[in-house]
Amino acid sequence: MDAQPGAFWANVATLTLAKGLTPPVFPATCLALSVGGTLSVGGIGNTSHHYGAQVDTVAELDVVTGDGRLVTCSPDRESELFNMVLGGVGQCGIIVRSRIRLIPAPSYVMLQDLLYTDLDKYLEDHLRALADGRFDSQRGGIIRDKNGKWGFTIEAGKFFSPPGEPNLASLVSDLRFDSATPAVRMTYQEYLFRFEARNAALAARFRNSLSRFITMWLPASAVKDYLSNIFAFPPELAALPQVGGFERISFFPMNTRRFTRPLFKLPSEDRAFAVWLFRSVPAGDQARLSAVTASNRELFAKMTAIGGKRYSPYSGVVSPAEWQEHFGLDTWRRLSAAKKKYDPNNVLTPGPNMFA
Ligand SMILES: Cc1cc2nc3c(=O)[nH]c(=O)nc-3n(C[C@H](O)[C@H](O)[C@H](O)COP(=O)(O)OP(=O)(O)OC[C@H]3O[C@@H](n4cnc5c(N)ncnc54)[C@H](O)[C@@H]3O)c2cc1C
């Protein structure tokens, strides 16, 4: 399937489902994102534990380079441009056509939330399910209730088409959750679009807020210790969104070997955890904004110390030196060389301050 400029993932969903097909990975919770926009950063979804990022599912691109050329690139043709545009934060070219691999779409999804109070059991179960790939859709959350008690969820999903219907109860029988919500069956289309109304409501609620979102990929071996930094936040400093009466952090495991694009940086271990902190403060509360910004810097410093990596849209990166540190010297040299070649006058995407 070829996505043209301006195509949103919602358009892709509608058009491909009509043919019984689907991209392997959609963004996890929002389809109102452009195809070019997510491919320029990576694109993570609820099926990424199987397929990697959206950038791993692209076969070919048309790119307008900074020096004004329209270039078709793929793993076999102009491959360095292909590699430096996918996850390249718009530095070398603007994506104007993306050829995305499609697979057969399931008709239905069975979803269930598994609820934990014990962090060790939670982390082990996430990794156990990751290792055997038993769920088609696997995401999770860390939540704090009004009494300050932290809890943990795995949202387990199985795709299917009639006549087969999955037996979720047997699939989760060896996991050690405390309780579970009833399994819910929905169409695959309902599953893909299920967060759109909530997103609109959240956007309206946070219209007068300043966001300091951060997203990190942490090595699985160090994640438990790292989380203690987050659990220590008082609610005021945590500045997390309230969803259904809980403060919420998105949290799910990743098979790092499934992510193959050179600019999508992950910890060196085989298994990692994604942590999405949607921190925001009311506009005008300068003191709190400064405190949250400083605390993000501390979190990033601790992340770097344990071999974690940032996700570029929520990276808090402010200087070329930090980008270099993020990519590592070899990749940074490749990206710098591509920038000189494809955008010699430095006209593309200055916002992230990657190349001064
Ligand atoms: C509500 C919401 C939910 C999100 N959920 C997810 C998620 O589940 N998974 C995930 O991985 N990410 C998620 N993100 C992050 C998202 O992937 C990035 O913010 C992405 O850049 C957004 O794309 P956009 O269409 O909004 O881009 P824009 O905001 O329009 O652009 C962002 C940047 O992307 C680059 N860019 C945009 N279009 C192109 C193009 N055609 N060619 C080259 N570069 C381009 C430019 O550098 C631009 O500055 C979410 C973001 C939001 C706002």
The ligand as an ORCA input file, in Angstrom:
! r2SCAN-3c Opt
* xyz 0 1
  C      -1.875     11.896     20.736
  C      -0.566     11.281     20.328
  C      -0.413      9.902     20.436
  C       0.793      9.321     20.036
  N       0.912      7.964     20.101
  C       2.022      7.396     19.616
  C       2.133      5.997     19.563
  O       1.246      5.251     19.951
  N       3.273      5.458     19.072
  C       4.296      6.248     18.613
  O       5.299      5.705     18.163
  N       4.222      7.570     18.655
  C       3.121      8.167     19.142
  N       3.049      9.524     19.184
  C       4.227     10.305     18.761
  C       4.183     10.507     17.251
  O       4.661      9.339     16.594
  C       5.101     11.663     16.829
  O       4.750     12.820     17.548
  C       4.965     11.895     15.336
  O       5.991     12.759     14.878
  C       3.623     12.516     15.081
  O       3.352     12.589     13.756
  P       2.475     13.829     13.272
  O       1.756     13.373     12.091
  O       1.660     14.393     14.362
  O       3.698     14.753     12.911
  P       3.859     16.305     13.044
  O       3.587     16.802     14.443
  O       3.139     16.920     11.912
  O       5.425     16.361     12.806
  C       6.318     16.030     13.802
  C       7.732     15.989     13.185
  O       7.828     14.816     12.382
  C       8.573     15.108     11.207
  N       7.724     14.864     10.056
  C       6.367     14.992      9.972
  N       5.942     14.620      8.764
  C       7.042     14.257      8.074
  C       7.266     13.779      6.764
  N       6.261     13.601      5.890
  N       8.534     13.514      6.381
  C       9.573     13.689      7.209
  N       9.424     14.133      8.481
  C       8.181     14.420      8.895
  C       9.057     16.484     11.321
  O      10.317     16.444     11.945
  C       8.074     17.143     12.248
  O       8.683     18.204     12.950
  C       1.867     10.132     19.565
  C       1.694     11.522     19.466
  C       0.504     12.084     19.846
  C       0.348     13.574     19.683
*
